[in-house]
Amino acid sequence: MRPLSPSQVGETGTQQSGEPRTVGSALRRWTAELAGAGIEGAAGDVRRLVAAALDAPAAALLREPERMLTEAQLATIEGYVARRAGHEPVSRILGRRDFYGRAFTITPATLDPRPESETLIAAALQVAGEERWERPRLVDVGTGSGCLLITLLCELESATGTGTDISAKALAVARENAECLGVARRSSWLRTDVLETVSGPFHMLVANPPYVRSSEIAQLEAEVRNFDPHIALDGGADGLAVYRGLAAEAQRVVPSGWTVVEVGYDQADAVLSILAPIAHESRVYLDVAGKRRCVAVKTRGLSHA
């Protein structure tokens, strides 16, 4: 995948070798290369990478197949494709992920937000709509990029919230995302382990905790295993360690409100059992694939609305 030298291109810019030079040839060549490397959805990935290198909408590429690529653009795309061939996710290569209609910066210190986590957002918004809190106070445990808390603050204009994480680097990313998405004044960030130094009361606790069983991390797809921080994946021997920590502290932090957590596809019943001692009401929400992806419980206690 070398950029063409001047001798390989005629005076009119016509491609003289099998290497990509136009948008159309680049899309064909690198789609085939990624498909050969076993990358599912190769065509879509290449369109996103080429579009990013050209700073253009991906859809525009299909309307301009004869657009010539510069040497700098070719070199950039070549580097992107090489990384994707090594199973690095496109979002990691570009340093951003779209989540619930907004773009979030991500880094090696943060989990790459998944579409499944939008189930938690839908559940939290439903609960908030039912409760009609005047000024909801939210806490996001293990915030990472801040995508959960920031999205909820964007959707709930009167809300304020605190995001916690054990990683200072992750919190720096969350602060940046909050600033970029206009909710910095309504958010705060605290470095702590789960709820260790968190003071309430809050109306709602949300979390996408690490829930992969330790023994199963090596079996995850390469895009996850090799690029997501293991601290954000490893939920202990049975994948439920953090849920136990949440159950032990949630009633103190959310004495009369909701705890809304993402769970593994086969963990809803186990998490419901862990949270049962503090639950006045329990719900399970399905993701777009029909998996039981989110558990919500209303904690017992007096109202702080």
BAFI-3210 file (N, C-alpha, C; in Angstrom, 3 decimals, decimal comma, padded with zeros to 6 digits):
// residues 305
n [1|2|3|4|5|6|7|8|9|10|11|12|13|14|15|16|17|18|19|20|21|22|23|24|25|26|27|28|29|30|31|32|33|34|35|36|37|38|39|40|41|42|43|44|45|46|47|48|49|50|51|52|53|54|55|56|57|58|59|60|61|62|63|64|65|66|67|68|69|70|71|72|73|74|75|76|77|78|79|80|81|82|83|84|85|86|87|88|89|90|91|92|93|94|95|96|97|98|99|100|101|102|103|104|105|106|107|108|109|110|111|112|113|114|115|116|117|118|119|120|121|122|123|124|125|126|127|128|129|130|131|132|133|134|135|136|137|138|139|140|141|142|143|144|145|146|147|148|149|150|151|152|153|154|155|156|157|158|159|160|161|162|163|164|165|166|167|168|169|170|171|172|173|174|175|176|177|178|179|180|181|182|183|184|185|186|187|188|189|190|191|192|193|194|195|196|197|198|199|200|201|202|203|204|205|206|207|208|209|210|211|212|213|214|215|216|217|218|219|220|221|222|223|224|225|226|227|228|229|230|231|232|233|234|235|236|237|238|239|240|241|242|243|244|245|246|247|248|249|250|251|252|253|254|255|256|257|258|259|260|261|262|263|264|265|266|267|268|269|270|271|272|273|274|275|276|277|278|279|280|281|282|283|284|285|286|287|288|289|290|291|292|293|294|295|296|297|298|299|300|301|302|303|304|305]
n.u [000,833|001,758|001,998|001,573|004,346|005,629|006,349|004,623|002,244|000,486|000,666|-001,880|-002,847|-003,809|-004,261|-001,598|-000,903|-001,709|-002,361|-004,388|-005,840|-007,926|-011,022|-012,920|-011,318|-009,780|-011,693|-012,519|-010,121|-009,192|-011,365|-011,447|-009,029|-009,405|-011,557|-010,282|-008,683|-010,380|-012,244|-015,371|-018,024|-016,429|-016,624|-018,184|-016,535|-014,241|-015,302|-015,894|-013,321|-011,958|-013,570|-013,078|-010,371|-010,583|-012,118|-014,884|-018,399|-019,381|-021,293|-020,942|-018,782|-019,573|-020,775|-018,729|-016,760|-014,569|-012,957|-009,801|-007,159|-004,865|-001,306|-000,836|-003,360|-003,658|-001,587|-002,502|-004,926|-003,943|-002,506|-004,627|-006,105|-004,293|-004,199|-006,854|-006,928|-005,535|-007,458|-008,149|-010,699|-012,733|-013,666|-011,730|-009,493|-010,173|-010,696|-013,144|-016,598|-019,898|-022,767|-025,978|-026,735|-024,797|-021,381|-018,624|-015,472|-013,047|-010,507|-007,564|-007,929|-010,587|-013,688|-015,065|-017,985|-020,977|-023,684|-025,589|-025,658|-027,303|-029,757|-029,840|-029,931|-032,446|-034,048|-033,465|-034,388|-037,092|-037,823|-037,195|-039,041|-041,419|-041,173|-040,908|-039,126|-038,184|-035,647|-033,573|-031,041|-028,155|-026,001|-023,221|-021,638|-018,373|-017,715|-016,140|-015,869|-017,818|-020,211|-022,773|-023,732|-023,426|-025,042|-027,554|-027,711|-027,817|-030,271|-032,019|-032,719|-032,830|-031,332|-028,601|-025,345|-022,992|-020,057|-018,230|-015,040|-012,337|-010,131|-007,994|-007,282|-009,435|-011,443|-010,542|-011,068|-013,858|-014,497|-013,663|-015,461|-017,864|-017,536|-017,381|-019,928|-021,569|-022,404|-020,846|-021,113|-023,121|-022,195|-020,044|-016,973|-015,530|-012,848|-012,854|-013,426|-015,986|-018,610|-017,287|-016,410|-018,569|-021,170|-024,627|-027,902|-028,920|-031,158|-031,071|-029,045|-026,794|-025,091|-022,646|-021,164|-018,048|-018,617|-017,824|-016,885|-013,898|-012,469|-013,359|-012,440|-010,245|-011,461|-012,956|-013,852|-011,263|-011,325|-012,398|-011,031|-008,335|-008,264|-010,072|-009,943|-008,959|-009,751|-012,217|-013,691|-013,422|-015,258|-014,777|-014,733|-017,331|-018,394|-019,941|-019,051|-018,917|-021,600|-022,375|-020,983|-022,302|-024,888|-024,423|-024,028|-025,867|-028,360|-027,674|-026,695|-028,645|-031,290|-034,065|-034,906|-033,820|-031,870|-030,107|-028,807|-026,549|-026,342|-024,801|-025,785|-026,839|-027,215|-029,256|-031,151|-029,474|-028,397|-030,726|-031,330|-029,176|-029,689|-032,132|-032,567|-032,631|-034,625|-037,648|-039,206|-038,835|-037,396|-036,830|-035,102|-035,079|-032,579|-031,910|-031,533|-033,121|-032,126|-031,859|-030,875|-030,679|-031,167|-033,389|-033,989|-036,110|-035,216|-035,752|-037,109|-037,259|-038,673|-036,742|-037,361]
n.v [-001,200|001,411|004,958|006,445|007,129|010,044|009,113|007,093|008,170|009,753|012,870|013,905|012,951|010,405|007,096|004,835|002,387|-000,519|000,555|002,417|005,507|007,208|008,062|006,039|003,828|003,521|002,813|000,325|-001,194|-001,205|-002,133|-004,766|-005,613|-005,418|-007,168|-009,511|-009,751|-010,663|-008,910|-008,017|-006,249|-004,695|-002,873|-000,703|000,150|001,008|003,130|004,933|005,438|006,511|008,733|010,151|010,786|012,507|014,422|014,526|013,822|010,400|009,467|011,148|010,184|008,163|009,545|010,765|009,168|009,508|011,370|012,676|011,542|012,983|012,700|012,914|012,309|009,680|008,436|008,783|007,328|004,820|004,217|004,136|001,934|-000,147|-000,327|-001,019|-003,502|-004,920|-005,368|-003,229|-001,190|001,001|003,260|003,553|004,100|006,570|007,984|008,691|008,156|007,689|008,115|007,708|009,702|011,640|012,795|011,370|011,783|009,252|007,339|005,246|004,915|004,681|002,874|001,704|003,014|001,090|000,230|-001,226|-000,072|002,091|001,198|001,424|004,206|004,749|003,443|004,893|007,439|006,910|006,264|008,711|010,360|009,320|009,757|012,505|014,358|017,528|018,777|016,689|014,706|013,057|010,168|008,646|005,705|004,571|006,040|006,406|007,455|009,218|009,012|008,050|009,658|012,265|012,146|011,804|014,221|015,972|015,263|015,681|018,609|020,018|018,615|017,673|016,238|013,708|012,116|009,167|007,581|005,249|005,842|008,458|009,374|008,590|010,191|012,692|012,600|012,404|014,913|016,564|015,762|016,571|019,334|019,846|019,091|020,796|020,602|021,050|022,762|021,613|019,271|017,163|015,606|012,767|011,088|007,882|004,634|002,756|003,528|004,626|007,132|008,729|011,012|011,300|012,836|011,177|011,181|009,252|006,490|005,450|002,959|001,283|-001,271|-003,183|-006,399|-008,807|-012,164|-013,091|-015,276|-015,328|-013,243|-013,590|-014,816|-012,993|-011,005|-009,755|-006,969|-006,001|-007,309|-006,602|-003,839|-002,416|-001,106|-003,402|-003,145|-002,053|-004,102|-006,510|-008,293|-009,889|-013,228|-014,298|-012,285|-010,448|-008,803|-005,942|-005,240|-006,208|-004,467|-002,091|-002,672|-002,722|-000,073|001,526|002,186|004,052|006,121|006,554|006,922|006,997|006,400|005,530|002,807|002,078|-000,192|-001,543|-004,917|-008,144|-010,348|-012,669|-012,190|-010,886|-011,985|-012,762|-010,296|-008,956|-010,484|-009,849|-007,150|-007,233|-006,987|-004,217|-003,308|-001,818|-001,873|-003,545|-003,785|-005,039|-004,407|-004,795|-005,051|-003,967|-006,345|-008,038|-009,012|-009,335|-006,605|-004,508|-003,596|-002,225|-000,849|000,366|002,029|001,559|003,866|007,320|010,050|012,374|014,308]
n.w [000,000|-001,006|-001,453|-004,709|-006,762|-008,542|-011,131|-011,592|-012,215|-014,740|-016,628|-016,565|-014,237|-014,287|-013,108|-013,127|-012,189|-010,167|-007,768|-005,402|-006,388|-006,970|-005,290|-005,764|-006,580|-004,313|-002,378|-003,405|-003,484|-000,778|000,615|-000,286|000,763|003,569|003,879|003,175|005,374|007,207|008,292|009,303|007,708|006,057|003,874|004,810|006,892|005,514|004,030|006,117|007,107|004,884|004,437|006,806|006,476|004,359|005,434|004,957|004,410|004,677|002,868|000,712|-000,666|-002,379|-004,367|-005,620|-007,122|-008,805|-007,697|-007,023|-004,927|-002,665|-002,052|000,686|001,741|000,831|002,259|004,881|004,841|004,220|006,564|008,398|007,391|007,680|010,466|011,007|009,780|011,623|013,450|015,057|016,269|014,241|015,582|017,565|016,018|014,896|017,156|018,210|019,003|017,984|019,923|020,939|019,162|019,405|019,245|020,825|022,319|022,594|024,253|024,805|027,539|028,060|027,911|024,855|023,812|023,377|021,137|022,547|025,045|024,796|025,477|028,243|028,483|027,361|029,240|031,605|030,893|030,579|033,219|034,495|033,219|034,210|036,974|037,185|038,370|039,585|039,508|038,615|040,141|039,300|039,334|037,916|037,795|037,300|034,958|032,608|029,332|029,862|028,548|029,298|031,515|030,413|028,127|029,346|030,755|028,622|027,548|029,653|030,644|033,037|034,783|036,987|037,521|038,688|037,747|038,297|038,505|038,610|037,219|036,494|034,000|032,403|033,519|032,719|030,003|030,072|031,178|029,086|027,067|028,253|028,240|025,474|024,681|025,976|028,681|030,872|033,085|034,511|035,433|037,411|038,440|039,856|041,287|042,291|043,779|042,654|044,708|046,794|047,990|047,536|048,103|048,810|048,686|045,603|042,797|040,857|040,012|037,610|035,704|033,786|034,485|034,726|033,520|032,473|032,838|034,440|033,387|030,808|029,315|027,630|025,523|024,194|021,297|019,142|018,749|021,086|023,207|022,806|022,799|024,461|027,796|030,242|032,863|032,663|031,749|033,206|035,403|037,582|039,031|038,583|037,120|038,474|040,478|040,812|040,869|043,339|044,993|044,319|045,253|047,969|048,618|047,311|048,470|050,358|048,784|046,852|048,216|047,885|045,057|041,788|040,615|037,824|035,683|033,271|032,058|031,496|028,800|029,922|032,592|033,954|035,812|037,922|038,714|039,471|041,704|043,381|043,837|045,030|047,922|048,334|046,771|045,840|043,644|040,527|037,262|033,917|030,939|027,392|024,832|021,399|020,131|021,451|023,809|027,380|028,697|030,492|033,867|036,206|039,354|041,904|044,734|048,265|050,693|051,927|050,119|048,201|046,495]
ca.u [000,000|002,597|001,514|002,191|005,397|005,273|006,537|003,522|001,053|000,680|000,517|-003,280|-003,213|-004,409|-003,550|-000,805|-000,590|-002,854|-002,569|-005,517|-005,536|-009,195|-011,873|-013,503|-010,318|-009,386|-012,737|-012,492|-008,879|-009,047|-012,446|-010,997|-007,941|-009,954|-012,340|-009,312|-008,146|-011,437|-012,986|-016,777|-018,427|-015,246|-016,966|-018,582|-015,372|-013,371|-015,949|-015,714|-011,914|-011,644|-014,281|-012,366|-009,137|-010,950|-012,983|-016,096|-019,405|-019,171|-022,218|-020,458|-017,768|-020,215|-021,149|-017,503|-015,784|-013,394|-012,195|-008,418|-006,614|-003,513|-000,339|-001,051|-004,591|-003,364|-000,771|-003,365|-005,851|-003,132|-002,253|-005,896|-006,478|-003,380|-004,641|-008,120|-006,606|-005,107|-008,677|-008,432|-011,985|-012,716|-013,823|-010,428|-008,594|-010,567|-010,741|-014,479|-017,691|-021,237|-023,597|-027,260|-026,806|-023,749|-020,019|-017,832|-014,062|-012,620|-009,065|-007,285|-008,318|-012,035|-014,430|-015,682|-019,436|-021,647|-025,108|-026,411|-025,770|-028,394|-030,900|-029,817|-030,387|-033,898|-034,654|-033,315|-035,282|-038,457|-037,989|-037,213|-040,316|-042,476|-040,998|-041,105|-038,308|-038,033|-034,229|-032,990|-029,616|-027,723|-024,630|-022,813|-020,521|-017,505|-018,225|-015,358|-015,934|-018,910|-021,299|-024,086|-024,125|-023,522|-026,241|-028,726|-027,750|-028,271|-031,686|-032,763|-032,081|-032,773|-030,573|-027,180|-024,842|-021,606|-019,502|-017,097|-014,205|-011,082|-009,060|-007,885|-007,245|-010,806|-012,171|-010,124|-011,814|-015,246|-014,572|-013,565|-016,728|-018,883|-017,296|-017,721|-021,362|-022,294|-022,987|-019,777|-021,566|-024,076|-021,553|-018,819|-016,273|-014,904|-012,039|-013,117|-013,725|-017,430|-019,277|-016,532|-016,412|-019,689|-022,221|-025,904|-028,670|-029,201|-032,417|-030,823|-027,704|-026,644|-023,759|-022,327|-019,968|-017,411|-019,410|-017,305|-016,209|-012,443|-012,014|-013,883|-011,867|-009,382|-012,286|-013,648|-013,341|-010,020|-011,624|-012,666|-009,967|-007,039|-008,313|-010,778|-009,188|-009,458|-010,392|-013,606|-014,310|-013,295|-016,189|-014,464|-014,916|-018,657|-018,818|-020,937|-018,406|-019,264|-023,013|-022,442|-020,553|-023,377|-025,990|-024,051|-023,964|-026,865|-029,417|-027,132|-026,487|-029,933|-032,169|-035,414|-034,755|-033,645|-030,561|-030,300|-027,502|-026,411|-025,926|-024,519|-027,001|-027,354|-027,003|-030,343|-031,720|-028,484|-028,301|-031,968|-031,204|-028,227|-030,299|-033,448|-032,727|-032,853|-035,570|-039,089|-039,767|-037,767|-037,730|-035,794|-035,276|-034,446|-031,878|-032,485|-031,425|-034,024|-031,426|-032,180|-029,627|-030,675|-031,974|-033,678|-034,708|-036,425|-034,756|-036,674|-036,713|-038,069|-038,482|-035,917|-037,698]
ca.v [000,000|002,598|006,046|006,450|008,101|010,828|008,357|006,150|008,920|010,568|014,305|014,215|012,376|009,095|006,047|004,013|001,106|-001,097|001,171|003,347|006,914|007,904|007,583|004,763|002,748|003,332|002,049|-001,067|-001,862|-001,401|-003,011|-006,141|-005,927|-005,671|-008,398|-010,598|-009,860|-011,195|-007,829|-007,936|-004,879|-004,013|-001,754|000,426|000,644|001,751|004,413|005,825|005,822|007,409|009,984|010,873|011,328|013,595|015,338|014,614|012,818|009,113|009,331|011,933|009,434|007,375|010,474|011,325|008,077|009,912|012,374|012,265|011,598|013,512|011,799|012,950|011,566|008,266|007,956|008,717|006,201|003,599|003,954|003,724|000,594|-001,097|-000,499|-001,772|-004,889|-005,520|-005,476|-002,053|-000,642|002,291|004,306|003,743|004,730|007,961|008,628|009,166|007,198|008,261|007,441|008,380|010,872|012,621|012,296|011,370|011,431|008,101|007,107|003,922|004,866|004,580|001,861|002,143|002,847|000,159|000,528|-001,867|000,812|003,030|000,641|002,038|005,587|004,718|003,066|006,010|008,522|006,505|006,422|010,140|010,893|008,885|010,355|013,958|015,136|018,901|018,963|015,377|014,599|011,771|009,738|007,634|004,976|004,031|006,855|006,258|008,623|010,078|008,990|007,864|010,854|013,425|011,981|012,073|015,658|016,622|014,953|016,200|019,915|020,543|017,662|017,804|014,893|013,420|010,897|008,655|006,578|005,018|006,282|009,905|009,621|008,494|011,372|013,819|012,465|012,748|016,379|017,131|015,520|017,430|020,689|019,897|018,900|021,889|020,313|021,117|023,464|020,780|017,989|017,135|014,347|012,346|009,874|006,993|003,247|002,545|004,611|004,695|008,463|009,468|011,409|011,552|011,847|011,351|010,589|008,098|005,967|004,660|002,354|000,165|-001,762|-004,360|-007,580|-010,011|-013,083|-013,010|-016,392|-015,202|-012,088|-014,070|-015,323|-011,890|-010,664|-008,989|-005,546|-005,698|-007,868|-005,953|-002,381|-001,848|-001,309|-004,588|-002,750|-001,746|-005,341|-007,638|-008,234|-010,897|-014,639|-014,540|-011,086|-009,708|-008,179|-004,536|-005,148|-006,395|-003,205|-001,120|-003,024|-002,406|001,374|002,276|002,722|005,256|007,172|006,779|006,358|006,851|006,714|004,377|002,313|001,558|-000,743|-002,483|-006,251|-009,101|-010,910|-013,782|-011,834|-010,081|-012,612|-012,713|-008,915|-008,700|-011,142|-009,071|-005,863|-007,458|-006,466|-002,772|-002,986|-001,665|-002,220|-003,991|-003,871|-005,491|-003,820|-005,540|-004,269|-004,111|-007,742|-008,818|-009,526|-008,645|-005,842|-003,450|-003,829|-001,003|-001,085|001,540|001,739|001,891|005,012|008,520|010,837|013,597|015,127]
ca.w [000,000|-001,107|-002,289|-006,023|-007,046|-009,725|-012,356|-011,763|-012,559|-015,929|-016,438|-016,286|-012,958|-014,490|-012,378|-014,021|-011,564|-009,490|-006,469|-005,395|-006,599|-006,868|-004,202|-006,153|-006,562|-002,918|-001,710|-003,885|-003,094|000,658|001,047|-000,545|001,682|004,890|003,818|003,188|006,730|008,064|008,933|008,915|007,411|005,530|002,989|005,637|007,632|004,597|003,730|007,268|007,214|003,777|004,697|007,856|005,911|003,456|006,179|004,140|004,788|004,013|001,743|-000,421|-001,412|-003,437|-005,441|-006,214|-007,245|-009,583|-006,957|-006,840|-003,583|-002,587|-001,427|002,139|002,022|000,633|003,382|006,065|004,687|004,290|007,976|009,007|006,944|008,318|011,849|011,018|009,442|012,880|014,271|015,871|015,832|013,562|016,592|018,216|015,042|014,715|018,461|018,558|018,849|018,046|020,917|021,132|018,294|019,706|019,084|022,053|022,252|023,382|024,268|025,385|028,952|028,192|027,176|023,611|024,014|022,477|020,924|023,585|026,209|024,589|026,202|029,568|028,335|027,177|030,522|032,540|030,476|030,906|034,664|034,807|032,757|035,125|038,302|037,036|039,295|039,122|039,190|038,924|040,441|038,768|039,541|036,937|038,400|036,252|033,854|031,377|028,453|030,315|027,570|029,931|032,258|029,521|027,309|030,176|031,029|027,392|027,354|030,808|030,702|034,403|035,603|037,275|037,765|039,035|037,173|039,061|037,859|039,305|036,325|036,290|032,547|031,905|033,961|031,882|028,748|030,368|031,318|027,740|026,372|028,862|027,742|024,050|024,494|026,599|029,999|031,874|034,291|035,233|035,731|038,193|038,207|041,100|041,201|043,415|043,410|042,743|045,436|048,041|048,608|046,962|049,035|048,186|047,926|044,188|042,357|040,002|039,793|036,379|035,600|032,891|035,173|034,124|033,852|031,819|033,751|034,236|032,551|029,452|028,618|026,548|024,438|023,544|019,978|019,235|018,843|022,487|024,069|022,614|022,741|025,606|029,045|030,935|034,117|032,339|031,278|034,130|036,511|038,584|038,685|038,019|036,398|039,250|041,634|040,988|041,250|044,795|045,573|044,138|046,142|049,349|048,842|046,550|049,316|050,990|047,789|046,176|049,244|047,356|043,644|040,901|040,193|036,467|035,326|032,152|032,486|030,441|028,212|030,728|033,995|034,522|037,006|038,995|039,198|040,202|043,007|044,182|044,197|045,649|049,291|048,375|045,698|046,060|042,333|039,623|035,832|033,001|029,617|026,309|023,813|020,060|019,740|022,284|024,993|028,641|028,743|031,504|035,065|036,965|040,611|042,717|046,089|049,352|051,512|051,855|048,908|048,300|045,309]
c.u [000,869|001,883|002,239|003,296|005,007|005,401|005,413|002,235|001,358|000,433|-000,920|-003,725|-003,831|-003,589|-002,849|-000,461|-001,837|-003,132|-003,693|-005,062|-006,801|-009,967|-012,438|-012,522|-009,852|-010,418|-012,706|-011,282|-008,859|-010,213|-012,039|-009,914|-008,469|-010,805|-011,417|-008,682|-009,196|-012,251|-014,423|-017,154|-017,301|-015,604|-017,356|-017,418|-014,469|-013,996|-015,752|-014,271|-011,515|-012,324|-013,572|-011,088|-009,406|-011,772|-014,257|-017,114|-019,186|-020,059|-021,714|-019,463|-018,372|-020,640|-019,923|-016,440|-014,516|-012,564|-010,794|-007,989|-005,196|-002,602|-000,559|-002,304|-004,373|-002,581|-001,614|-004,288|-005,106|-002,842|-003,505|-006,226|-005,571|-003,786|-005,938|-007,885|-006,092|-006,219|-008,856|-009,743|-011,843|-012,820|-012,518|-009,464|-008,885|-010,653|-012,089|-015,501|-019,018|-022,077|-024,828|-027,294|-025,768|-022,376|-019,242|-016,377|-013,826|-011,104|-008,813|-007,680|-009,801|-012,580|-014,995|-017,192|-020,059|-023,107|-026,003|-026,631|-026,833|-029,685|-030,990|-030,320|-031,907|-034,612|-034,605|-034,245|-036,741|-038,747|-038,093|-038,527|-041,466|-042,387|-041,202|-040,360|-038,111|-036,604|-033,498|-031,484|-029,174|-026,296|-024,352|-021,544|-019,695|-017,773|-017,444|-015,363|-016,991|-020,157|-022,672|-024,546|-024,341|-024,754|-027,491|-028,837|-028,203|-029,778|-032,565|-032,171|-032,006|-031,914|-029,157|-026,652|-023,370|-021,205|-018,299|-016,316|-012,923|-009,901|-009,080|-007,882|-008,638|-011,605|-011,797|-010,858|-013,269|-015,427|-014,533|-014,876|-017,843|-018,755|-017,760|-019,227|-022,210|-022,910|-021,955|-020,257|-022,545|-023,488|-020,332|-018,246|-015,440|-014,123|-012,250|-013,417|-015,198|-018,054|-018,549|-016,609|-017,526|-020,716|-023,504|-026,589|-028,782|-030,571|-032,185|-029,340|-027,727|-025,231|-023,743|-021,039|-019,282|-018,189|-018,975|-016,617|-014,719|-011,941|-012,430|-013,268|-011,000|-010,169|-013,045|-013,056|-012,163|-010,272|-011,874|-011,475|-008,682|-007,066|-009,130|-009,946|-009,793|-010,148|-011,867|-014,371|-014,441|-014,194|-015,953|-014,852|-016,271|-019,208|-019,706|-020,351|-018,866|-020,735|-023,185|-022,014|-021,615|-024,523|-025,696|-024,146|-025,112|-027,933|-028,965|-027,085|-027,786|-031,028|-033,613|-035,388|-034,532|-032,172|-030,770|-028,944|-027,592|-025,912|-025,558|-025,795|-027,632|-027,310|-028,180|-030,887|-030,754|-028,376|-029,573|-031,907|-030,278|-028,870|-031,617|-033,579|-032,997|-033,978|-037,011|-039,851|-038,619|-038,286|-036,536|-036,125|-034,481|-033,712|-032,489|-032,412|-032,335|-033,364|-031,802|-030,931|-029,555|-031,619|-032,156|-034,443|-034,931|-036,083|-035,759|-036,196|-037,649|-037,735|-037,610|-036,226|-037,979]
c.v [001,252|003,691|006,018|007,489|008,864|010,031|007,379|006,834|009,807|012,034|014,696|013,664|011,007|008,037|005,119|002,663|000,598|-000,458|002,189|004,777|007,760|007,341|006,210|003,612|002,469|002,493|000,584|-001,810|-002,177|-002,173|-004,466|-006,555|-006,233|-006,935|-009,611|-010,806|-010,345|-010,143|-007,818|-006,474|-004,053|-002,783|-000,520|001,023|001,479|003,096|005,397|006,318|006,788|008,759|010,809|011,509|012,518|014,677|015,616|013,596|011,524|008,965|010,072|011,158|008,677|008,251|011,024|010,247|008,463|010,992|011,863|012,453|012,149|012,469|011,753|012,171|010,069|007,692|007,815|007,510|004,879|003,221|003,488|002,268|-000,460|-001,359|-001,300|-003,237|-005,648|-005,587|-004,337|-001,447|000,723|003,431|004,579|004,467|006,222|008,727|009,199|008,076|007,947|007,427|008,283|009,711|011,939|011,980|012,461|011,030|010,200|007,970|005,699|003,796|004,618|003,390|002,487|001,948|001,956|000,572|-000,082|-000,939|001,884|002,516|001,257|003,480|005,625|004,393|004,233|007,161|008,176|006,709|007,898|010,787|010,528|009,603|011,864|014,757|016,547|019,184|017,650|015,442|013,169|011,459|008,570|006,975|004,297|004,732|006,706|007,527|009,617|009,975|008,828|009,144|012,034|013,334|012,302|013,558|016,437|016,435|015,532|017,555|020,508|019,677|018,149|016,412|014,840|012,109|010,460|007,650|006,429|005,555|007,796|010,240|009,540|009,734|012,606|013,792|012,862|014,255|017,052|016,951|016,396|018,862|020,808|019,813|019,830|021,622|020,402|021,752|022,636|019,424|018,192|015,734|014,006|011,057|009,043|005,600|002,979|003,730|004,962|006,049|009,343|009,768|011,691|012,748|012,218|010,741|009,303|007,764|005,175|004,099|001,305|-000,439|-002,872|-005,609|-008,848|-010,884|-013,095|-014,075|-016,258|-014,044|-012,523|-014,561|-014,217|-011,620|-009,706|-007,496|-005,113|-006,089|-007,053|-004,430|-001,721|-002,066|-002,465|-004,244|-002,421|-002,972|-006,388|-007,465|-009,270|-012,294|-014,919|-013,328|-010,146|-008,900|-006,741|-004,373|-005,340|-005,116|-002,133|-001,390|-002,626|-000,916|002,151|002,892|003,977|006,419|007,548|006,242|006,190|007,288|005,435|004,075|001,590|001,106|-001,611|-003,814|-007,088|-009,801|-012,012|-013,476|-011,134|-010,691|-012,539|-011,307|-008,523|-009,302|-010,360|-007,783|-006,014|-006,883|-004,969|-002,347|-002,904|-002,059|-002,580|-004,085|-004,429|-004,931|-004,622|-004,593|-004,553|-005,542|-008,646|-009,424|-008,685|-007,870|-004,842|-003,833|-002,497|-001,365|000,246|001,217|002,232|003,167|006,191|009,304|012,060|014,529|016,572]
c.w [000,000|-001,873|-003,630|-006,100|-008,298|-011,019|-012,625|-012,182|-013,744|-015,646|-016,119|-014,956|-013,094|-013,783|-013,357|-013,406|-010,876|-008,142|-006,530|-005,614|-006,536|-005,681|-004,532|-006,073|-005,136|-002,187|-002,123|-003,354|-001,598|001,268|000,857|000,444|003,078|004,922|003,857|004,552|007,722|008,792|008,413|008,699|006,834|004,706|003,802|006,401|006,728|004,254|004,882|007,362|006,102|003,999|005,761|007,320|005,007|004,150|005,393|004,643|004,012|002,796|000,509|-001,267|-002,583|-004,605|-006,173|-006,412|-007,990|-008,889|-006,695|-005,381|-003,626|-001,939|000,087|002,526|001,872|001,803|004,647|005,997|004,810|005,744|008,704|008,660|007,571|009,763|011,921|010,666|010,654|013,906|015,267|015,386|015,164|014,572|017,323|017,277|014,928|016,037|018,829|018,277|018,926|019,004|021,160|020,381|018,560|019,578|020,375|021,736|023,119|023,260|024,794|026,852|029,148|027,417|025,907|023,753|022,945|022,282|021,991|024,787|026,025|025,226|027,588|029,505|028,204|028,485|031,506|032,177|030,748|032,390|035,040|034,377|033,667|036,473|038,304|038,110|038,735|038,693|039,511|039,133|040,117|039,180|038,606|037,461|037,299|034,939|032,556|030,557|028,894|029,469|028,216|030,615|031,324|028,638|028,114|030,513|029,792|027,191|028,457|031,173|032,101|035,322|035,858|037,593|038,095|038,377|037,979|038,230|038,677|038,511|036,139|034,799|031,944|032,298|033,141|030,544|028,968|030,503|029,947|026,979|026,931|028,365|026,296|023,811|025,347|027,955|031,122|033,176|035,110|035,613|036,605|038,103|039,428|040,895|042,462|042,894|043,711|043,495|046,732|048,734|048,057|048,046|048,263|048,849|046,449|043,888|041,565|039,930|038,496|036,334|034,503|033,443|034,385|034,514|033,117|032,869|033,425|033,276|031,096|028,670|027,447|025,345|023,710|022,162|020,118|019,395|020,275|023,358|023,998|022,734|023,847|026,863|029,836|032,243|033,903|031,856|032,367|035,352|037,585|038,137|038,048|037,268|037,196|040,400|041,857|041,366|042,759|045,519|045,454|045,110|047,581|049,650|048,201|047,426|050,060|050,008|047,075|047,104|048,808|045,897|042,883|040,671|038,865|035,946|034,069|032,700|031,268|030,017|029,067|032,232|034,666|035,808|038,186|039,573|039,946|041,600|043,936|044,685|044,942|047,054|049,366|047,440|046,190|044,796|041,420|038,190|035,071|031,619|028,584|025,369|022,442|019,549|020,570|023,507|026,221|029,073|029,885|032,640|035,782|038,213|041,309|044,156|047,121|050,064|051,334|050,616|049,204|047,141|045,715]
res [m|r|p|l|s|p|s|q|v|g|e|t|g|t|q|q|s|g|e|p|r|t|v|g|s|a|l|r|r|w|t|a|e|l|a|g|a|g|i|e|g|a|a|g|d|v|r|r|l|v|a|a|a|l|d|a|p|a|a|a|l|l|r|e|p|e|r|m|l|t|e|a|q|l|a|t|i|e|g|y|v|a|r|r|a|g|h|e|p|v|s|r|i|l|g|r|r|d|f|y|g|r|a|f|t|i|t|p|a|t|l|d|p|r|p|e|s|e|t|l|i|a|a|a|l|q|v|a|g|e|e|r|w|e|r|p|r|l|v|d|v|g|t|g|s|g|c|l|l|i|t|l|l|c|e|l|e|s|a|t|g|t|g|t|d|i|s|a|k|a|l|a|v|a|r|e|n|a|e|c|l|g|v|a|r|r|s|s|w|l|r|t|d|v|l|e|t|v|s|g|p|f|h|m|l|v|a|n|p|p|y|v|r|s|s|e|i|a|q|l|e|a|e|v|r|n|f|d|p|h|i|a|l|d|g|g|a|d|g|l|a|v|y|r|g|l|a|a|e|a|q|r|v|v|p|s|g|w|t|v|v|e|v|g|y|d|q|a|d|a|v|l|s|i|l|a|p|i|a|h|e|s|r|v|y|l|d|v|a|g|k|r|r|c|v|a|v|k|t|r|g|l|s|h|a]
***
